[in-house]
Structures are given as structure tokens and as C-alpha cells.
Amino acid sequence: MKKFKKKVYVPLAVDFLHEGHINILKIAQKYGEVIVGLLTDEAIASYKSIPILNYKNRELLVKNLKYVSKVVPQTTDDYINNLNKIKPDYLVHGDDWKYDNRKRIRTKVIKTLKKWSGKLIEPRYTKNISSSKIKNKILEIATLPENRISRLKRLMLSKKIVRILESHNSLTGLIIENLKILNKNSSVEFDGMWSSSLTDSATKGKPDNSSLDFSARVSSLNDMMDVTTKPLVFDADNGGQLEHLPFLIRSLERSGVSAIIMEDKIGLKKNSLFKNQSDTQQDKPQTFAKKIKKICSARRSNDFLVIARIESFILGKGLKDALYRAEIYSKAGADAILIHSKEKTPAEIFSFANAFKKSKYYIPLVSVPSTYSKVYEKDLIRNGFKLVIYANQLLRAAYPAMQNAAKTILQKRRAFEIDKKIIPIKEIINLIKND
């Protein structure tokens, strides 16, 4: 009579293979047939950053390991659905989860395994893996344009809402790259960066009227891309001349930019948050749609997103005009709609969202809550928004802090008083790693 092997379940994320993964799988194989529950992007996004490689590539990597008999998708972070389906004799997991925010998951796993007398095997966590080597490897893989471009689209498919923060230089890029806080057992962070025409112009001392050309802006963002891995969304104002768009798209894709946002205004740019918009003109929707089509045909990757920004509310044209334009832009190939507003509440954009949901041309929505800053992300999610851009806060925070430091030095005729309120020199030096 044929003896059936015991089933061994091993949950893994696997961005790239290292010694720890191999050790776990070697141990698991001793107990029986190894079934890897490979966490999907959505499962990983619920508690930390999504991996650099997409699920398909990670699955291919794991399937070809000699220790693995089968790979199944694990769509949640708590393992329970797969455990109830597979009913493994053993689950193998490193003992590191005893000591971090995954304790609750471990408790649920033990309780579930008991239903069919399954056992939890916890090998000692592999501690001798070089964290600096891993970080360098992540940076090397993640900064490849083809990996970086697709990241925003994957985030939008994996998360309830994608959180983007303005970055105007490499230092602010590093803040966005490294800042994480723990909130309710999950790591919370910014998902990407916003290259704003307003903040780029301001840091160069120029007005926000397209005085700073695209080539200068792309050159600056390349410095930022060298030291970060997160996706970047590019603010292209109205995109410029139709004939020039393919060259801009080529430059952005070469740099690894994930998306372009283009507004449907024409003429000399005037910032949308100015009260007086009387001399501002909106493009004809059919003409603007040609720009969208031009970008779609010029892009080399379908993962490079085209986001159409509608200015109807800014120019007082109302909901009907905004909806009319949204459908035309969607049909032209736009991947998402940014509905812009300068009201102090989100009521205007929510009215648009609720009406647009009923359209057969509905596509994801983007919010820029600069004036209606009281809105919570949970309310944006409830109203169907998939992307939120905090478009200028870092520059606005930096300017008064720098001005105050300069003023204090002038007043005191020395730097001692301001030293207590600014970052120590050592911290700045250590922020930029040499390894």
C-alpha cells in the first residue's frame, strides 16, 4: 500500500532568495511534501511594503527550488484560509514572529492547527544574514526602471488607498523612502513620491508657470531616483505640445517614473489654487483626449499610468462638465482621473465620485487634499478614491524651519540657540550611508 507523505505548509513572501529561506525549506522538507503559501502583493501590502518582484516572478523563483513540491497563493496575512483548505500536518515558520507584531497571527495559526492535530515547527531565525547586503541588493533590483515603473500599478491593485507625498530633492526622497511607523500591528508608510511642478519651481526660485522646463525637472528627479526605490508620479502641468509628448514619456520611462498626471488647461500656466481663475482656459475635451492617446501610444510599458486631471470645479463649470470630460478621457485611454478642487471640504469631489461610479467608463480616482486637508483617508476610500497625493507639505514645512534658523543666528550672533531645535550633524551624516 502506497504511503502518503505528510503535508508541510511554509508561508513565504520571497522578494529574492537568501540563506534564511533555504534553511527553512531544507528543514520543512524533512517533515514531508513542502507546500509554499506564497503571499500575494495584496496580502503583503496589508502589513508592509509590497515586494519588488511581482507575484508571477516570485512564484517562478520558488517553483524551481528543489525543496518545493507545490506553490499556492496566500491572499491574506493570517494563513488561516489556506490552512483550513490544505490541513497540513506541519507548518514551518522561523521563530522571529514570536517577538514582533505577528504574535497575533502565530496564536491563530496554533489554534487552527489543533483542529486536526497539526504541529507548528519553529526553526531558529537565521541571524547571520548581512542586512547591508540585503539592503544593497534591494536597492539594486528596485531601482531598475522596469521594476520601478510597474510598482505603482501593483500598489493600486493591492491596497485600499495608495499614499503619495511630495518630494523636491534627494533628501526628501530619503525621508519618504525610510519613514515607517507602527500602527495597529501594521507598518504604515508613504507608498511613493510626487514630483510637483510647484515645489520644483519654488526650489529653483521660479514661478509656477512652466518656467522650469521638463528637461531640468527630469534631471533633478534622476538624482532622487538614484537613492530611492519607491514609485514616482510626475506632475506634467498640461503636458505641453502634443508633438513633444513622446519625448517626455521616453525620458520619464527611462528614469523609472510610474505615472504622469496631466491637467486639461491651456495657455500660460496659473496655479489652480489661486482664487482668481478668470483668465484661465480649459482645453476642449476632444483635444485633450488626443494628448492622452498620444501618451498611450508612446509609452513602452502598459504599467506606466496616464492620469487625467480635470479642472472643471476649479473653473466653476460644475459636476456635469466634469463627468462629461471624465468619460471622454477614460475612453481615450486614461488609467485614472484626478478630480481637482480648491474647496475647504471634500463634498465637491465626493459628489463627482458618487456620480462617476455609475458610469460604464469608471476608472480609479485620485485626490489632492491641499485645501480640504481635514479629510481622512478612510473617507476617501469610502468614496472610491484609490490614490491620495499630499502635494506640497514637505516644502511648506521646510521653508519656515529654515527661515527661523537663519533669523535666530542673526539675532543671537551665534548658532548655539538654534542647535537645540535642528537635527544633529551626526544624524545627517549617518542618513547618507557609504556602504
Contacts in CASP RR format, 6 or more apart in sequence:
PFRMAT RR
TARGET T0000
AUTHOR 0000-0000-0000
METHOD contacts of the structure
MODEL  1
MKKFKKKVYVPLAVDFLHEGHINILKIAQKYGEVIVGLLTDEAIASYKSI
PILNYKNRELLVKNLKYVSKVVPQTTDDYINNLNKIKPDYLVHGDDWKYD
NRKRIRTKVIKTLKKWSGKLIEPRYTKNISSSKIKNKILEIATLPENRIS
RLKRLMLSKKIVRILESHNSLTGLIIENLKILNKNSSVEFDGMWSSSLTD
SATKGKPDNSSLDFSARVSSLNDMMDVTTKPLVFDADNGGQLEHLPFLIR
SLERSGVSAIIMEDKIGLKKNSLFKNQSDTQQDKPQTFAKKIKKICSARR
SNDFLVIARIESFILGKGLKDALYRAEIYSKAGADAILIHSKEKTPAEIF
SFANAFKKSKYYIPLVSVPSTYSKVYEKDLIRNGFKLVIYANQLLRAAYP
AMQNAAKTILQKRRAFEIDKKIIPIKEIINLIKND
5 32 0 8 1.000
5 33 0 8 1.000
6 31 0 8 1.000
6 32 0 8 1.000
6 33 0 8 1.000
6 89 0 8 1.000
6 90 0 8 1.000
7 32 0 8 1.000
7 33 0 8 1.000
7 35 0 8 1.000
7 86 0 8 1.000
7 87 0 8 1.000
7 88 0 8 1.000
7 89 0 8 1.000
7 90 0 8 1.000
8 28 0 8 1.000
8 29 0 8 1.000
8 31 0 8 1.000
8 32 0 8 1.000
8 33 0 8 1.000
8 34 0 8 1.000
8 35 0 8 1.000
8 88 0 8 1.000
8 89 0 8 1.000
8 90 0 8 1.000
8 91 0 8 1.000
8 92 0 8 1.000
9 35 0 8 1.000
9 37 0 8 1.000
9 79 0 8 1.000
9 82 0 8 1.000
9 83 0 8 1.000
9 86 0 8 1.000
9 88 0 8 1.000
9 90 0 8 1.000
9 91 0 8 1.000
9 92 0 8 1.000
10 24 0 8 1.000
10 25 0 8 1.000
10 28 0 8 1.000
10 34 0 8 1.000
10 35 0 8 1.000
10 36 0 8 1.000
10 37 0 8 1.000
10 91 0 8 1.000
10 92 0 8 1.000
10 93 0 8 1.000
11 36 0 8 1.000
11 37 0 8 1.000
11 39 0 8 1.000
11 74 0 8 1.000
11 79 0 8 1.000
11 82 0 8 1.000
11 91 0 8 1.000
11 93 0 8 1.000
12 21 0 8 1.000
12 24 0 8 1.000
12 36 0 8 1.000
12 37 0 8 1.000
12 38 0 8 1.000
12 39 0 8 1.000
12 62 0 8 1.000
13 38 0 8 1.000
13 39 0 8 1.000
13 44 0 8 1.000
13 51 0 8 1.000
13 58 0 8 1.000
14 21 0 8 1.000
14 38 0 8 1.000
14 51 0 8 1.000
14 58 0 8 1.000
14 61 0 8 1.000
14 62 0 8 1.000
15 51 0 8 1.000
15 52 0 8 1.000
15 53 0 8 1.000
15 58 0 8 1.000
15 138 0 8 1.000
15 141 0 8 1.000
16 52 0 8 1.000
16 53 0 8 1.000
16 61 0 8 1.000
16 137 0 8 1.000
16 138 0 8 1.000
16 141 0 8 1.000
17 61 0 8 1.000
17 65 0 8 1.000
18 129 0 8 1.000
18 134 0 8 1.000
19 126 0 8 1.000
19 128 0 8 1.000
19 129 0 8 1.000
20 126 0 8 1.000
20 129 0 8 1.000
22 67 0 8 1.000
23 123 0 8 1.000
23 126 0 8 1.000
24 92 0 8 1.000
24 93 0 8 1.000
24 94 0 8 1.000
24 123 0 8 1.000
25 34 0 8 1.000
25 36 0 8 1.000
25 65 0 8 1.000
25 67 0 8 1.000
25 68 0 8 1.000
26 67 0 8 1.000
27 92 0 8 1.000
27 121 0 8 1.000
27 123 0 8 1.000
28 34 0 8 1.000
28 67 0 8 1.000
28 90 0 8 1.000
28 92 0 8 1.000
28 121 0 8 1.000
29 67 0 8 1.000
31 89 0 8 1.000
31 90 0 8 1.000
31 92 0 8 1.000
31 121 0 8 1.000
32 89 0 8 1.000
32 90 0 8 1.000
33 69 0 8 1.000
33 70 0 8 1.000
34 67 0 8 1.000
34 68 0 8 1.000
34 69 0 8 1.000
34 70 0 8 1.000
35 69 0 8 1.000
35 70 0 8 1.000
35 71 0 8 1.000
35 72 0 8 1.000
35 86 0 8 1.000
35 88 0 8 1.000
36 62 0 8 1.000
36 68 0 8 1.000
36 70 0 8 1.000
36 71 0 8 1.000
36 72 0 8 1.000
37 71 0 8 1.000
37 72 0 8 1.000
37 73 0 8 1.000
37 74 0 8 1.000
37 82 0 8 1.000
38 55 0 8 1.000
38 58 0 8 1.000
38 59 0 8 1.000
38 62 0 8 1.000
38 71 0 8 1.000
38 72 0 8 1.000
38 73 0 8 1.000
38 74 0 8 1.000
39 74 0 8 1.000
39 77 0 8 1.000
40 55 0 8 1.000
40 73 0 8 1.000
40 74 0 8 1.000
40 75 0 8 1.000
40 158 0 8 1.000
41 50 0 8 1.000
41 51 0 8 1.000
41 54 0 8 1.000
41 55 0 8 1.000
41 154 0 8 1.000
41 157 0 8 1.000
41 158 0 8 1.000
42 75 0 8 1.000
42 157 0 8 1.000
42 158 0 8 1.000
42 159 0 8 1.000
43 74 0 8 1.000
43 75 0 8 1.000
43 76 0 8 1.000
43 77 0 8 1.000
44 50 0 8 1.000
44 51 0 8 1.000
44 77 0 8 1.000
44 158 0 8 1.000
45 155 0 8 1.000
45 158 0 8 1.000
45 159 0 8 1.000
46 76 0 8 1.000
46 77 0 8 1.000
46 186 0 8 1.000
47 77 0 8 1.000
47 101 0 8 1.000
47 185 0 8 1.000
47 186 0 8 1.000
47 187 0 8 1.000
48 186 0 8 1.000
48 187 0 8 1.000
49 187 0 8 1.000
49 189 0 8 1.000
49 191 0 8 1.000
50 151 0 8 1.000
50 154 0 8 1.000
50 155 0 8 1.000
50 158 0 8 1.000
51 58 0 8 1.000
52 138 0 8 1.000
52 141 0 8 1.000
52 142 0 8 1.000
52 147 0 8 1.000
52 151 0 8 1.000
52 229 0 8 1.000
53 61 0 8 1.000
53 141 0 8 1.000
53 147 0 8 1.000
54 150 0 8 1.000
54 154 0 8 1.000
55 73 0 8 1.000
59 71 0 8 1.000
59 73 0 8 1.000
62 68 0 8 1.000
62 71 0 8 1.000
63 71 0 8 1.000
72 82 0 8 1.000
72 86 0 8 1.000
74 81 0 8 1.000
74 82 0 8 1.000
75 81 0 8 1.000
77 105 0 8 1.000
78 105 0 8 1.000
78 108 0 8 1.000
78 109 0 8 1.000
79 91 0 8 1.000
79 105 0 8 1.000
79 108 0 8 1.000
79 109 0 8 1.000
79 112 0 8 1.000
80 108 0 8 1.000
80 109 0 8 1.000
80 112 0 8 1.000
83 91 0 8 1.000
83 109 0 8 1.000
83 112 0 8 1.000
83 113 0 8 1.000
84 112 0 8 1.000
87 116 0 8 1.000
88 113 0 8 1.000
88 118 0 8 1.000
89 118 0 8 1.000
89 119 0 8 1.000
90 118 0 8 1.000
90 119 0 8 1.000
90 120 0 8 1.000
90 121 0 8 1.000
91 109 0 8 1.000
91 113 0 8 1.000
91 118 0 8 1.000
91 119 0 8 1.000
91 120 0 8 1.000
91 121 0 8 1.000
92 121 0 8 1.000
92 122 0 8 1.000
92 123 0 8 1.000
93 106 0 8 1.000
93 109 0 8 1.000
93 120 0 8 1.000
93 121 0 8 1.000
93 122 0 8 1.000
94 122 0 8 1.000
94 123 0 8 1.000
94 124 0 8 1.000
94 125 0 8 1.000
95 122 0 8 1.000
95 123 0 8 1.000
95 124 0 8 1.000
95 125 0 8 1.000
96 125 0 8 1.000
97 103 0 8 1.000
97 105 0 8 1.000
97 106 0 8 1.000
98 106 0 8 1.000
98 122 0 8 1.000
101 182 0 8 1.000
101 185 0 8 1.000
101 186 0 8 1.000
101 187 0 8 1.000
104 185 0 8 1.000
106 120 0 8 1.000
109 120 0 8 1.000
110 120 0 8 1.000
113 119 0 8 1.000
113 120 0 8 1.000
132 435 0 8 1.000
136 435 0 8 1.000
138 229 0 8 1.000
139 229 0 8 1.000
141 147 0 8 1.000
142 148 0 8 1.000
142 151 0 8 1.000
142 229 0 8 1.000
143 225 0 8 1.000
143 226 0 8 1.000
143 228 0 8 1.000
143 229 0 8 1.000
145 253 0 8 1.000
145 254 0 8 1.000
145 255 0 8 1.000
145 256 0 8 1.000
146 301 0 8 1.000
148 225 0 8 1.000
148 229 0 8 1.000
148 231 0 8 1.000
148 232 0 8 1.000
148 256 0 8 1.000
148 258 0 8 1.000
149 231 0 8 1.000
149 253 0 8 1.000
149 256 0 8 1.000
149 257 0 8 1.000
149 258 0 8 1.000
149 301 0 8 1.000
149 303 0 8 1.000
149 304 0 8 1.000
150 258 0 8 1.000
150 301 0 8 1.000
150 303 0 8 1.000
151 230 0 8 1.000
151 231 0 8 1.000
151 258 0 8 1.000
152 162 0 8 1.000
152 191 0 8 1.000
152 192 0 8 1.000
152 231 0 8 1.000
152 233 0 8 1.000
152 258 0 8 1.000
152 259 0 8 1.000
152 303 0 8 1.000
152 305 0 8 1.000
153 258 0 8 1.000
153 303 0 8 1.000
153 305 0 8 1.000
153 335 0 8 1.000
155 162 0 8 1.000
155 191 0 8 1.000
155 231 0 8 1.000
156 162 0 8 1.000
156 336 0 8 1.000
156 364 0 8 1.000
156 386 0 8 1.000
156 387 0 8 1.000
159 191 0 8 1.000
160 381 0 8 1.000
161 377 0 8 1.000
161 380 0 8 1.000
161 381 0 8 1.000
161 385 0 8 1.000
161 386 0 8 1.000
161 387 0 8 1.000
161 388 0 8 1.000
162 191 0 8 1.000
162 192 0 8 1.000
162 386 0 8 1.000
162 387 0 8 1.000
162 388 0 8 1.000
163 189 0 8 1.000
163 190 0 8 1.000
163 191 0 8 1.000
163 192 0 8 1.000
163 377 0 8 1.000
163 388 0 8 1.000
163 390 0 8 1.000
164 190 0 8 1.000
164 191 0 8 1.000
164 192 0 8 1.000
164 193 0 8 1.000
164 194 0 8 1.000
164 233 0 8 1.000
164 387 0 8 1.000
164 388 0 8 1.000
164 389 0 8 1.000
164 390 0 8 1.000
165 176 0 8 1.000
165 190 0 8 1.000
165 192 0 8 1.000
165 193 0 8 1.000
165 194 0 8 1.000
165 389 0 8 1.000
165 390 0 8 1.000
165 393 0 8 1.000
165 394 0 8 1.000
166 172 0 8 1.000
166 193 0 8 1.000
166 194 0 8 1.000
166 196 0 8 1.000
166 199 0 8 1.000
166 389 0 8 1.000
166 390 0 8 1.000
166 391 0 8 1.000
166 392 0 8 1.000
166 393 0 8 1.000
166 394 0 8 1.000
166 395 0 8 1.000
167 173 0 8 1.000
167 175 0 8 1.000
167 176 0 8 1.000
167 193 0 8 1.000
167 194 0 8 1.000
167 195 0 8 1.000
167 224 0 8 1.000
167 232 0 8 1.000
167 394 0 8 1.000
168 195 0 8 1.000
168 196 0 8 1.000
168 199 0 8 1.000
168 200 0 8 1.000
168 202 0 8 1.000
168 203 0 8 1.000
168 394 0 8 1.000
168 395 0 8 1.000
169 203 0 8 1.000
169 220 0 8 1.000
169 223 0 8 1.000
169 224 0 8 1.000
170 223 0 8 1.000
170 224 0 8 1.000
170 226 0 8 1.000
170 227 0 8 1.000
170 228 0 8 1.000
171 431 0 8 1.000
172 193 0 8 1.000
172 394 0 8 1.000
173 193 0 8 1.000
173 224 0 8 1.000
173 227 0 8 1.000
173 228 0 8 1.000
174 227 0 8 1.000
174 228 0 8 1.000
174 431 0 8 1.000
174 432 0 8 1.000
175 394 0 8 1.000
176 190 0 8 1.000
176 192 0 8 1.000
176 193 0 8 1.000
176 228 0 8 1.000
176 230 0 8 1.000
177 227 0 8 1.000
177 228 0 8 1.000
177 229 0 8 1.000
177 230 0 8 1.000
179 189 0 8 1.000
179 190 0 8 1.000
180 187 0 8 1.000
180 188 0 8 1.000
180 189 0 8 1.000
181 187 0 8 1.000
181 188 0 8 1.000
181 189 0 8 1.000
182 188 0 8 1.000
190 230 0 8 1.000
191 230 0 8 1.000
191 231 0 8 1.000
192 230 0 8 1.000
192 231 0 8 1.000
192 232 0 8 1.000
192 233 0 8 1.000
193 224 0 8 1.000
193 228 0 8 1.000
193 230 0 8 1.000
193 231 0 8 1.000
193 232 0 8 1.000
193 233 0 8 1.000
194 232 0 8 1.000
194 233 0 8 1.000
194 235 0 8 1.000
194 389 0 8 1.000
194 390 0 8 1.000
194 391 0 8 1.000
195 217 0 8 1.000
195 221 0 8 1.000
195 224 0 8 1.000
195 232 0 8 1.000
195 233 0 8 1.000
195 234 0 8 1.000
195 235 0 8 1.000
195 257 0 8 1.000
196 235 0 8 1.000
196 391 0 8 1.000
196 392 0 8 1.000
197 208 0 8 1.000
197 210 0 8 1.000
197 212 0 8 1.000
197 217 0 8 1.000
197 235 0 8 1.000
197 236 0 8 1.000
197 237 0 8 1.000
197 269 0 8 1.000
198 208 0 8 1.000
198 235 0 8 1.000
198 271 0 8 1.000
198 391 0 8 1.000
198 392 0 8 1.000
199 391 0 8 1.000
199 392 0 8 1.000
199 394 0 8 1.000
199 395 0 8 1.000
200 212 0 8 1.000
200 217 0 8 1.000
200 220 0 8 1.000
201 207 0 8 1.000
201 208 0 8 1.000
201 209 0 8 1.000
201 211 0 8 1.000
201 212 0 8 1.000
202 208 0 8 1.000
202 395 0 8 1.000
203 395 0 8 1.000
204 212 0 8 1.000
204 216 0 8 1.000
206 212 0 8 1.000
208 269 0 8 1.000
208 271 0 8 1.000
209 268 0 8 1.000
209 269 0 8 1.000
209 270 0 8 1.000
210 237 0 8 1.000
210 240 0 8 1.000
210 268 0 8 1.000
210 269 0 8 1.000
214 236 0 8 1.000
214 248 0 8 1.000
214 251 0 8 1.000
215 251 0 8 1.000
217 234 0 8 1.000
218 251 0 8 1.000
218 252 0 8 1.000
218 255 0 8 1.000
221 232 0 8 1.000
221 234 0 8 1.000
221 255 0 8 1.000
221 257 0 8 1.000
222 255 0 8 1.000
224 232 0 8 1.000
225 232 0 8 1.000
225 255 0 8 1.000
225 256 0 8 1.000
231 258 0 8 1.000
231 259 0 8 1.000
232 256 0 8 1.000
232 257 0 8 1.000
232 258 0 8 1.000
233 257 0 8 1.000
233 258 0 8 1.000
233 259 0 8 1.000
233 260 0 8 1.000
233 261 0 8 1.000
233 307 0 8 1.000
233 389 0 8 1.000
234 252 0 8 1.000
234 257 0 8 1.000
234 259 0 8 1.000
234 260 0 8 1.000
234 261 0 8 1.000
235 261 0 8 1.000
236 248 0 8 1.000
236 260 0 8 1.000
236 261 0 8 1.000
236 262 0 8 1.000
237 262 0 8 1.000
237 263 0 8 1.000
237 269 0 8 1.000
238 262 0 8 1.000
238 263 0 8 1.000
238 264 0 8 1.000
238 265 0 8 1.000
238 266 0 8 1.000
238 267 0 8 1.000
238 269 0 8 1.000
238 283 0 8 1.000
239 245 0 8 1.000
239 248 0 8 1.000
239 262 0 8 1.000
239 291 0 8 1.000
242 290 0 8 1.000
242 291 0 8 1.000
242 294 0 8 1.000
245 291 0 8 1.000
245 294 0 8 1.000
245 295 0 8 1.000
245 298 0 8 1.000
246 294 0 8 1.000
246 298 0 8 1.000
248 260 0 8 1.000
249 260 0 8 1.000
249 295 0 8 1.000
249 298 0 8 1.000
249 299 0 8 1.000
249 304 0 8 1.000
250 298 0 8 1.000
250 300 0 8 1.000
252 260 0 8 1.000
252 304 0 8 1.000
253 299 0 8 1.000
253 300 0 8 1.000
253 301 0 8 1.000
253 304 0 8 1.000
257 304 0 8 1.000
258 303 0 8 1.000
258 304 0 8 1.000
258 305 0 8 1.000
259 304 0 8 1.000
259 305 0 8 1.000
259 306 0 8 1.000
259 307 0 8 1.000
259 335 0 8 1.000
259 336 0 8 1.000
260 295 0 8 1.000
260 304 0 8 1.000
260 305 0 8 1.000
260 306 0 8 1.000
260 307 0 8 1.000
261 307 0 8 1.000
261 308 0 8 1.000
261 309 0 8 1.000
261 338 0 8 1.000
261 366 0 8 1.000
262 291 0 8 1.000
262 292 0 8 1.000
262 295 0 8 1.000
262 306 0 8 1.000
262 307 0 8 1.000
262 308 0 8 1.000
262 309 0 8 1.000
263 272 0 8 1.000
263 309 0 8 1.000
263 310 0 8 1.000
263 311 0 8 1.000
263 340 0 8 1.000
264 282 0 8 1.000
264 283 0 8 1.000
264 285 0 8 1.000
264 288 0 8 1.000
264 308 0 8 1.000
264 309 0 8 1.000
264 310 0 8 1.000
264 311 0 8 1.000
264 325 0 8 1.000
264 329 0 8 1.000
265 272 0 8 1.000
265 280 0 8 1.000
265 281 0 8 1.000
265 282 0 8 1.000
265 283 0 8 1.000
265 311 0 8 1.000
266 281 0 8 1.000
266 282 0 8 1.000
266 283 0 8 1.000
267 281 0 8 1.000
270 277 0 8 1.000
270 279 0 8 1.000
270 280 0 8 1.000
272 311 0 8 1.000
272 314 0 8 1.000
272 340 0 8 1.000
272 342 0 8 1.000
273 342 0 8 1.000
273 370 0 8 1.000
273 371 0 8 1.000
277 314 0 8 1.000
277 315 0 8 1.000
277 316 0 8 1.000
280 311 0 8 1.000
280 314 0 8 1.000
280 315 0 8 1.000
282 311 0 8 1.000
282 312 0 8 1.000
282 315 0 8 1.000
282 317 0 8 1.000
285 324 0 8 1.000
285 325 0 8 1.000
285 328 0 8 1.000
285 329 0 8 1.000
286 328 0 8 1.000
288 308 0 8 1.000
288 325 0 8 1.000
288 328 0 8 1.000
288 329 0 8 1.000
289 328 0 8 1.000
289 329 0 8 1.000
289 331 0 8 1.000
289 332 0 8 1.000
290 332 0 8 1.000
292 306 0 8 1.000
292 308 0 8 1.000
292 329 0 8 1.000
292 332 0 8 1.000
292 333 0 8 1.000
292 334 0 8 1.000
293 332 0 8 1.000
293 333 0 8 1.000
295 306 0 8 1.000
296 306 0 8 1.000
296 332 0 8 1.000
296 333 0 8 1.000
299 306 0 8 1.000
305 335 0 8 1.000
305 336 0 8 1.000
306 333 0 8 1.000
306 334 0 8 1.000
306 335 0 8 1.000
307 334 0 8 1.000
307 335 0 8 1.000
307 336 0 8 1.000
307 337 0 8 1.000
307 338 0 8 1.000
307 366 0 8 1.000
307 387 0 8 1.000
308 325 0 8 1.000
308 326 0 8 1.000
308 329 0 8 1.000
308 334 0 8 1.000
308 336 0 8 1.000
308 337 0 8 1.000
308 338 0 8 1.000
309 337 0 8 1.000
309 338 0 8 1.000
309 340 0 8 1.000
309 366 0 8 1.000
310 322 0 8 1.000
310 325 0 8 1.000
310 326 0 8 1.000
310 329 0 8 1.000
310 337 0 8 1.000
310 338 0 8 1.000
310 339 0 8 1.000
310 340 0 8 1.000
311 340 0 8 1.000
312 318 0 8 1.000
312 319 0 8 1.000
312 321 0 8 1.000
312 322 0 8 1.000
312 325 0 8 1.000
313 322 0 8 1.000
313 339 0 8 1.000
313 340 0 8 1.000
313 341 0 8 1.000
313 342 0 8 1.000
313 343 0 8 1.000
313 348 0 8 1.000
313 349 0 8 1.000
313 352 0 8 1.000
314 340 0 8 1.000
314 341 0 8 1.000
314 342 0 8 1.000
319 351 0 8 1.000
319 352 0 8 1.000
319 355 0 8 1.000
322 339 0 8 1.000
322 352 0 8 1.000
323 352 0 8 1.000
323 355 0 8 1.000
323 356 0 8 1.000
323 359 0 8 1.000
326 337 0 8 1.000
326 339 0 8 1.000
326 352 0 8 1.000
326 356 0 8 1.000
326 359 0 8 1.000
326 361 0 8 1.000
327 359 0 8 1.000
327 361 0 8 1.000
329 337 0 8 1.000
330 337 0 8 1.000
330 359 0 8 1.000
330 361 0 8 1.000
330 362 0 8 1.000
330 363 0 8 1.000
331 361 0 8 1.000
334 363 0 8 1.000
335 363 0 8 1.000
335 364 0 8 1.000
336 363 0 8 1.000
336 364 0 8 1.000
336 365 0 8 1.000
336 366 0 8 1.000
336 386 0 8 1.000
336 387 0 8 1.000
337 356 0 8 1.000
337 363 0 8 1.000
337 364 0 8 1.000
337 365 0 8 1.000
337 366 0 8 1.000
338 365 0 8 1.000
338 366 0 8 1.000
338 367 0 8 1.000
338 368 0 8 1.000
338 389 0 8 1.000
339 349 0 8 1.000
339 352 0 8 1.000
339 353 0 8 1.000
339 365 0 8 1.000
339 366 0 8 1.000
339 367 0 8 1.000
340 368 0 8 1.000
341 348 0 8 1.000
341 349 0 8 1.000
341 371 0 8 1.000
341 372 0 8 1.000
342 370 0 8 1.000
342 371 0 8 1.000
343 371 0 8 1.000
343 372 0 8 1.000
344 371 0 8 1.000
344 372 0 8 1.000
345 372 0 8 1.000
345 374 0 8 1.000
345 375 0 8 1.000
346 367 0 8 1.000
346 369 0 8 1.000
346 372 0 8 1.000
346 375 0 8 1.000
346 379 0 8 1.000
346 380 0 8 1.000
346 383 0 8 1.000
349 367 0 8 1.000
349 372 0 8 1.000
349 383 0 8 1.000
350 383 0 8 1.000
353 365 0 8 1.000
353 383 0 8 1.000
353 384 0 8 1.000
353 385 0 8 1.000
354 383 0 8 1.000
356 362 0 8 1.000
356 365 0 8 1.000
357 384 0 8 1.000
364 385 0 8 1.000
364 386 0 8 1.000
364 387 0 8 1.000
365 384 0 8 1.000
365 385 0 8 1.000
365 386 0 8 1.000
365 387 0 8 1.000
366 385 0 8 1.000
366 386 0 8 1.000
366 387 0 8 1.000
366 388 0 8 1.000
366 389 0 8 1.000
367 375 0 8 1.000
367 380 0 8 1.000
367 385 0 8 1.000
367 387 0 8 1.000
367 388 0 8 1.000
367 389 0 8 1.000
368 388 0 8 1.000
368 389 0 8 1.000
368 391 0 8 1.000
369 375 0 8 1.000
369 380 0 8 1.000
369 388 0 8 1.000
369 390 0 8 1.000
370 391 0 8 1.000
370 392 0 8 1.000
377 388 0 8 1.000
380 388 0 8 1.000
401 422 0 8 1.000
404 418 0 8 1.000
404 421 0 8 1.000
405 418 0 8 1.000
405 421 0 8 1.000
405 422 0 8 1.000
408 417 0 8 1.000
408 418 0 8 1.000
409 415 0 8 1.000
409 418 0 8 1.000
412 418 0 8 1.000
END
